[in-house]
Amino acid sequence: MDFLSALEIPIIRTPATPPGKGRMSIYFKRDGLLYKMDSDGIESQIEEISIIDSSVVQLTNNSGGKLEPGNIVVVDSSQPLSVKTIGLAFDIGVIGVVKTGGNQGELVGVQVSGICDVLVSQPFPADVASFVYTGFDLGKAWVTPSSFAGAIGRALTSLAPGVNGSVKVLLAGGLTELN
């Protein structure tokens, strides 16, 4: 039995509008179909979402190009059940890290919890226990000891300054703040 069919009550909650606005969408499965209910009570059937395991979900790549394992992605508010890369540091829409890549319009596996490798591009050192955020390079993370809204997790390995590579990260499951 897969994860979704085992549940009869709401399964996924995602922000429907920017933080602080108080609106939520609740996704739930009924009679084998996936539905979305907005905070105003409007219910609609949506496309199926599949969960690979408890830490990886399949979402549509809407980044405009190919997503690679290790890319950090944000929720694409213009397209249901989709993700994209962003060239904006500290974006609070961050949702996870690509586990299995794919081209534009294809399903990609997005890891939302656990430990994974995250691609990093930054001029300063990435130290163990630092916070991980979206960076200015598409799909690449920034790692800093400072805590701000939008952190996706904490670094478990380090990277020398000016070196592009990857660090192991303990994902925080989509929290917008870690302090």
Backbone as CSV, one residue per row, in Angstrom:
resi,resn,N_x,N_y,N_z,CA_x,CA_y,CA_z,C_x,C_y,C_z
1,MET,0.849,-1.173,0.000,0.000,0.000,0.000,0.895,1.237,0.000
2,ASP,0.641,2.179,-0.915,1.464,3.377,-0.955,1.039,4.367,0.130
3,PHE,1.888,5.357,0.331,1.702,6.324,1.404,0.364,7.051,1.305
4,LEU,-0.010,7.482,0.090,-1.230,8.264,-0.067,-2.486,7.442,0.157
5,SER,-2.524,6.199,-0.358,-3.751,5.417,-0.230,-3.995,4.976,1.205
6,ALA,-2.970,5.009,2.052,-3.134,4.635,3.450,-3.820,5.739,4.250
7,LEU,-3.914,6.931,3.684,-4.481,8.073,4.409,-5.877,8.403,3.918
8,GLU,-6.767,8.701,4.824,-8.121,9.097,4.468,-8.402,10.547,4.866
9,ILE,-7.436,11.205,5.513,-7.607,12.571,5.986,-6.566,13.455,5.307
10,PRO,-6.551,14.767,5.523,-5.590,15.636,4.839,-4.161,15.110,4.932
11,ILE,-3.445,15.201,3.805,-2.113,14.627,3.756,-0.996,15.645,3.596
12,ILE,-1.253,16.763,2.938,-0.193,17.727,2.665,-0.759,19.122,2.883
13,ARG,-0.041,19.957,3.593,-0.449,21.354,3.744,0.638,22.229,3.163
14,THR,0.247,23.148,2.311,1.206,24.058,1.697,0.647,25.465,1.723
15,PRO,1.501,26.479,1.872,1.001,27.852,1.841,0.395,28.178,0.484
16,ALA,-0.775,28.775,0.492,-1.434,29.171,-0.750,-1.115,30.621,-1.092
17,THR,-0.705,31.399,-0.119,-0.367,32.801,-0.325,0.880,33.099,0.500
18,PRO,1.464,34.271,0.334,2.675,34.598,1.087,2.474,34.449,2.595
19,PRO,3.565,34.147,3.323,3.478,33.986,4.777,2.823,35.189,5.442
20,GLY,2.081,34.913,6.496,1.440,35.979,7.245,0.031,36.295,6.773
21,LYS,-0.378,35.720,5.645,-1.713,35.986,5.116,-2.742,35.004,5.682
22,GLY,-2.306,33.892,6.261,-3.191,32.975,6.940,-3.987,32.035,6.052
23,ARG,-3.731,31.996,4.763,-4.454,31.078,3.874,-3.643,29.801,3.696
24,MET,-4.341,28.673,3.676,-3.689,27.381,3.470,-4.497,26.587,2.456
25,SER,-3.817,25.693,1.752,-4.481,24.698,0.919,-4.224,23.355,1.575
26,ILE,-5.245,22.526,1.638,-5.107,21.194,2.201,-5.347,20.198,1.079
27,TYR,-4.417,19.277,0.900,-4.542,18.236,-0.102,-4.958,16.952,0.599
28,PHE,-5.941,16.246,0.035,-6.391,15.002,0.639,-6.848,14.037,-0.453
29,LYS,-6.888,12.760,-0.088,-7.289,11.725,-1.023,-8.640,11.168,-0.597
30,ARG,-9.562,11.058,-1.576,-10.881,10.513,-1.318,-11.286,9.701,-2.545
31,ASP,-11.748,8.484,-2.307,-12.178,7.597,-3.393,-11.094,7.438,-4.463
32,GLY,-9.833,7.392,-4.039,-8.725,7.178,-4.958,-8.297,8.394,-5.748
33,LEU,-8.905,9.554,-5.524,-8.563,10.770,-6.244,-7.996,11.802,-5.283
34,LEU,-7.125,12.674,-5.796,-6.512,13.711,-4.976,-7.297,15.010,-5.141
35,TYR,-7.610,15.653,-4.011,-8.372,16.895,-4.000,-7.593,17.972,-3.261
36,LYS,-7.961,19.218,-3.552,-7.395,20.377,-2.873,-8.559,21.184,-2.321
37,MET,-8.434,21.601,-1.035,-9.432,22.492,-0.463,-8.720,23.745,0.026
38,ASP,-9.166,24.899,-0.484,-8.601,26.167,-0.052,-9.199,26.557,1.287
39,SER,-8.566,27.516,1.950,-9.034,27.938,3.264,-10.431,28.563,3.204
40,ASP,-10.876,28.967,2.018,-12.230,29.498,1.890,-13.270,28.396,1.666
41,GLY,-12.842,27.118,1.714,-13.743,25.979,1.615,-14.013,25.486,0.209
42,ILE,-13.382,26.077,-0.803,-13.585,25.640,-2.180,-12.741,24.398,-2.433
43,GLU,-13.411,23.329,-2.885,-12.766,22.034,-3.113,-12.648,21.785,-4.608
44,SER,-11.502,21.242,-5.045,-11.333,20.910,-6.454,-10.448,19.679,-6.588
45,GLN,-10.744,18.858,-7.620,-9.910,17.684,-7.892,-8.661,18.160,-8.622
46,ILE,-7.507,17.570,-8.283,-6.258,17.940,-8.938,-5.563,16.695,-9.440
47,GLU,-4.462,16.905,-10.177,-3.689,15.788,-10.693,-3.102,14.987,-9.549
48,GLU,-2.827,13.736,-9.813,-2.238,12.847,-8.809,-0.829,13.310,-8.461
49,ILE,-0.470,13.207,-7.221,0.891,13.447,-6.747,1.394,12.119,-6.205
50,SER,2.632,11.792,-6.487,3.139,10.531,-5.966,4.281,10.795,-4.999
51,ILE,4.342,9.968,-3.997,5.389,10.074,-2.998,6.272,8.844,-3.124
52,ILE,7.560,9.040,-3.389,8.493,7.940,-3.584,8.742,7.238,-2.263
53,ASP,9.041,7.980,-1.247,9.132,7.485,0.120,8.750,8.655,1.008
54,SER,8.871,8.508,2.310,8.395,9.560,3.198,9.192,10.856,3.109
55,SER,10.347,10.845,2.443,11.145,12.062,2.372,11.289,12.627,0.959
56,VAL,10.784,11.916,-0.067,10.929,12.366,-1.448,9.557,12.367,-2.122
57,VAL,9.184,13.521,-2.686,7.930,13.629,-3.430,8.239,13.919,-4.891
58,GLN,7.352,13.501,-5.782,7.519,13.802,-7.198,6.667,15.010,-7.551
59,LEU,7.332,16.030,-8.083,6.660,17.259,-8.503,7.138,17.600,-9.910
60,THR,6.394,18.426,-10.608,6.734,18.790,-11.983,7.818,19.857,-12.004
61,ASN,8.823,19.644,-12.861,9.887,20.626,-13.068,9.336,21.746,-13.935
62,ASN,9.230,22.948,-13.374,8.779,24.118,-14.115,9.858,25.206,-14.083
63,SER,11.123,24.769,-14.092,12.250,25.698,-13.961,12.684,26.312,-15.288
64,GLY,12.164,25.790,-16.388,12.576,26.299,-17.691,13.778,25.573,-18.255
65,GLY,14.311,24.608,-17.539,15.462,23.830,-17.992,15.558,22.531,-17.228
66,LYS,16.702,21.900,-17.312,16.907,20.620,-16.648,17.277,20.827,-15.178
67,LEU,16.673,20.017,-14.299,17.047,20.017,-12.886,17.948,18.827,-12.615
68,GLU,19.015,19.057,-11.870,20.001,18.028,-11.541,19.905,17.682,-10.067
69,PRO,20.292,16.453,-9.700,20.360,16.121,-8.269,21.245,17.128,-7.534
70,GLY,20.764,17.596,-6.398,21.493,18.580,-5.599,21.004,20.001,-5.786
71,ASN,20.198,20.254,-6.853,19.629,21.591,-7.035,18.635,21.883,-5.919
72,ILE,18.692,23.096,-5.382,17.736,23.534,-4.369,16.570,24.182,-5.116
73,VAL,15.330,23.835,-4.733,14.160,24.298,-5.484,13.137,24.958,-4.569
74,VAL,12.310,25.789,-5.191,11.235,26.486,-4.490,9.903,26.065,-5.109
75,VAL,8.828,26.293,-4.375,7.491,26.044,-4.882,7.218,27.036,-6.012
76,ASP,6.674,26.546,-7.122,6.289,27.436,-8.215,4.827,27.809,-8.020
77,SER,4.575,29.026,-7.572,3.210,29.460,-7.264,2.342,29.635,-8.508
78,SER,2.939,29.601,-9.702,2.155,29.765,-10.929,1.636,28.440,-11.476
79,GLN,2.091,27.315,-10.924,1.729,26.005,-11.454,1.539,25.021,-10.305
80,PRO,0.357,24.413,-10.161,0.133,23.454,-9.069,1.119,22.284,-9.130
81,LEU,1.531,21.818,-7.969,2.387,20.642,-7.823,3.663,20.725,-8.642
82,SER,4.290,21.906,-8.648,5.516,22.078,-9.420,6.555,22.876,-8.636
83,VAL,7.802,22.730,-9.088,8.929,23.419,-8.463,9.766,24.090,-9.546
84,LYS,10.603,25.038,-9.110,11.521,25.716,-10.016,12.732,26.170,-9.233
85,THR,13.783,26.530,-9.955,14.946,27.138,-9.315,14.717,28.642,-9.287
86,ILE,15.489,29.310,-8.455,15.331,30.758,-8.343,16.706,31.375,-8.093
87,GLY,16.949,32.541,-8.654,18.214,33.245,-8.462,18.090,34.325,-7.416
88,LEU,17.433,33.998,-6.313,17.209,34.949,-5.233,17.652,34.307,-3.925
89,ALA,18.625,34.903,-3.271,19.106,34.356,-2.004,18.059,34.512,-0.917
90,PHE,18.009,33.525,-0.022,17.154,33.533,1.168,15.662,33.525,0.825
91,ASP,15.275,32.890,-0.284,13.869,32.835,-0.676,13.090,31.938,0.280
92,ILE,11.973,32.426,0.813,11.200,31.657,1.789,10.310,30.596,1.140
93,GLY,10.265,30.548,-0.197,9.494,29.527,-0.898,10.236,28.209,-1.055
94,VAL,11.441,28.125,-0.501,12.247,26.911,-0.647,11.488,25.704,-0.088
95,ILE,11.536,24.594,-0.845,10.794,23.406,-0.433,11.677,22.175,-0.266
96,GLY,12.757,22.069,-1.045,13.586,20.881,-0.936,14.723,20.871,-1.929
97,VAL,15.279,19.674,-2.102,16.458,19.473,-2.941,16.152,18.349,-3.933
98,VAL,16.526,18.559,-5.196,16.265,17.560,-6.224,17.060,16.294,-5.931
99,LYS,16.363,15.175,-5.870,16.971,13.859,-5.642,17.138,13.133,-6.974
100,THR,16.088,13.153,-7.804,16.163,12.591,-9.157,15.755,13.683,-10.129
101,GLY,16.652,14.021,-11.038,16.453,15.154,-11.934,15.549,14.860,-13.105
102,GLY,15.356,15.887,-13.930,14.539,15.756,-15.126,14.432,17.073,-15.860
103,ASN,13.955,16.992,-17.083,13.805,18.164,-17.940,12.527,18.933,-17.614
104,GLN,12.403,20.119,-18.204,11.213,20.948,-18.061,9.965,20.123,-18.348
105,GLY,8.960,20.218,-17.465,7.703,19.520,-17.654,7.689,18.086,-17.166
106,GLU,8.836,17.536,-16.796,8.911,16.159,-16.301,8.794,16.138,-14.786
107,LEU,8.402,14.983,-14.257,8.388,14.811,-12.809,9.814,14.639,-12.306
108,VAL,10.128,15.294,-11.197,11.427,15.153,-10.541,11.186,14.750,-9.091
109,GLY,12.108,14.004,-8.526,12.025,13.648,-7.119,12.620,14.766,-6.282
110,VAL,11.858,15.280,-5.334,12.314,16.373,-4.476,12.369,15.869,-3.041
111,GLN,13.573,15.869,-2.475,13.741,15.435,-1.093,13.394,16.590,-0.173
112,VAL,12.510,16.319,0.817,12.039,17.371,1.713,12.468,17.149,3.162
113,SER,13.052,16.009,3.448,13.570,15.756,4.796,14.689,14.734,4.709
114,GLY,15.431,14.591,5.791,16.558,13.661,5.808,17.856,14.353,5.461
115,ILE,18.847,13.556,5.075,20.177,14.068,4.729,20.395,13.907,3.231
116,CYS,20.887,14.977,2.583,21.133,14.912,1.136,22.310,15.813,0.768
117,ASP,22.803,15.634,-0.460,23.848,16.497,-1.001,23.202,17.688,-1.686
118,VAL,23.680,18.892,-1.365,23.138,20.125,-1.934,24.268,20.849,-2.661
119,LEU,24.007,21.265,-3.902,24.993,22.020,-4.668,25.124,23.425,-4.100
120,VAL,26.381,23.881,-3.948,26.670,25.168,-3.311,27.550,26.003,-4.232
121,SER,27.268,27.290,-4.325,28.084,28.244,-5.062,28.138,29.525,-4.248
122,GLN,29.299,29.786,-3.620,29.412,30.979,-2.783,30.876,31.356,-2.584
123,PRO,31.145,32.625,-2.311,32.517,33.093,-2.164,33.101,32.883,-0.770
124,PHE,32.287,32.536,0.214,32.785,32.406,1.585,32.662,30.957,2.036
125,PRO,33.316,30.581,3.145,33.307,29.179,3.556,31.918,28.690,3.964
126,ALA,31.681,27.415,3.705,30.463,26.739,4.158,30.893,25.837,5.309
127,ASP,30.545,26.223,6.521,30.987,25.496,7.704,29.917,24.540,8.225
128,VAL,30.361,23.501,8.909,29.454,22.554,9.549,28.551,23.309,10.522
129,ALA,27.294,22.947,10.573,26.253,23.506,11.442,25.712,24.849,10.945
130,SER,26.224,25.359,9.813,25.684,26.603,9.260,24.324,26.348,8.623
131,PHE,23.571,27.424,8.412,22.245,27.353,7.817,22.354,27.363,6.296
132,VAL,21.426,26.676,5.619,21.451,26.534,4.164,20.228,27.233,3.569
133,TYR,20.473,28.057,2.526,19.440,28.866,1.886,19.561,28.773,0.372
134,THR,18.545,29.289,-0.350,18.704,29.481,-1.785,19.785,30.540,-1.981
135,GLY,20.472,30.484,-3.121,21.525,31.447,-3.430,21.206,32.238,-4.684
136,PHE,22.175,33.035,-5.146,21.975,33.861,-6.329,22.155,33.093,-7.632
137,ASP,22.834,31.930,-7.598,22.977,31.095,-8.789,21.826,30.099,-8.830
138,LEU,21.161,29.977,-9.970,20.000,29.098,-10.105,20.306,27.681,-9.615
139,GLY,19.490,27.204,-8.688,19.620,25.839,-8.193,20.727,25.612,-7.193
140,LYS,21.509,26.629,-6.895,22.634,26.480,-5.971,22.298,27.135,-4.628
141,ALA,22.845,26.569,-3.581,22.578,27.050,-2.229,23.688,27.971,-1.732
142,TRP,23.342,28.731,-0.735,24.299,29.494,0.060,24.270,28.922,1.461
143,VAL,25.427,28.912,2.096,25.542,28.406,3.470,26.152,29.507,4.318
144,THR,25.499,29.832,5.437,25.972,30.911,6.294,25.683,30.580,7.760
145,PRO,26.517,31.059,8.688,26.241,30.805,10.102,25.072,31.633,10.643
146,SER,24.623,32.642,9.880,23.517,33.498,10.325,22.180,32.836,10.055
147,SER,21.223,33.050,10.961,19.897,32.469,10.833,18.902,33.517,10.350
148,PHE,18.232,33.220,9.231,17.196,34.074,8.660,16.014,33.195,8.276
149,ALA,14.874,33.801,7.988,13.752,33.051,7.435,14.178,32.469,6.091
150,GLY,13.683,31.288,5.765,13.984,30.668,4.478,15.043,29.588,4.519
151,ALA,15.545,29.244,5.702,16.545,28.171,5.792,15.892,26.835,5.462
152,ILE,16.579,26.012,4.674,16.079,24.681,4.332,16.680,23.616,5.244
153,GLY,17.795,23.927,5.894,18.424,22.948,6.774,19.761,23.427,7.309
154,ARG,20.524,22.465,7.857,21.850,22.756,8.436,22.910,21.909,7.747
155,ALA,24.067,22.521,7.475,25.184,21.828,6.825,25.812,20.821,7.787
156,LEU,26.088,19.623,7.282,26.753,18.584,8.064,28.200,18.389,7.638
157,THR,28.569,18.980,6.485,29.954,18.964,6.016,30.328,20.393,5.630
158,SER,31.601,20.621,5.346,32.057,21.974,5.019,32.584,22.045,3.589
159,LEU,32.801,23.281,3.126,33.335,23.547,1.799,34.186,24.806,1.889
160,ALA,35.360,24.771,1.276,36.280,25.907,1.317,35.689,27.107,0.574
161,PRO,36.113,28.331,0.936,35.594,29.522,0.261,35.946,29.543,-1.221
162,GLY,34.998,29.980,-2.038,35.227,30.106,-3.471,35.176,28.798,-4.243
163,VAL,34.914,27.685,-3.565,34.852,26.380,-4.223,33.391,26.029,-4.499
164,ASN,33.083,25.732,-5.746,31.746,25.250,-6.077,31.739,23.747,-5.906
165,GLY,30.761,23.229,-5.192,30.684,21.802,-4.939,29.394,21.482,-4.225
166,SER,29.459,20.507,-3.328,28.256,20.157,-2.572,28.602,19.935,-1.114
167,VAL,27.588,20.111,-0.280,27.702,19.819,1.145,26.548,18.903,1.522
168,LYS,26.765,18.069,2.512,25.688,17.251,3.061,24.865,18.143,3.986
169,VAL,23.541,18.041,3.852,22.637,18.909,4.603,21.561,18.065,5.269
170,LEU,21.275,18.388,6.532,20.126,17.819,7.222,18.968,18.756,6.949
171,LEU,18.011,18.299,6.132,16.882,19.140,5.757,15.937,19.306,6.938
172,ALA,15.345,20.475,7.020,14.466,20.807,8.148,13.002,20.607,7.814
173,GLY,12.697,19.914,6.719,11.321,19.614,6.385,10.478,20.808,5.991
174,GLY,11.073,21.833,5.393,10.312,22.956,4.889,10.038,24.053,5.885
175,LEU,10.719,24.075,7.015,10.545,25.168,7.972,11.034,26.450,7.357
176,THR,10.403,27.562,7.673,10.868,28.841,7.143,11.868,29.498,8.078
177,GLU,11.947,29.059,9.331,12.919,29.603,10.263,13.415,28.499,11.172
178,LEU,14.692,28.550,11.510,15.281,27.484,12.319,15.772,27.936,13.684
179,ASN,15.607,29.181,14.060,16.156,29.606,15.343,15.159,29.504,16.460
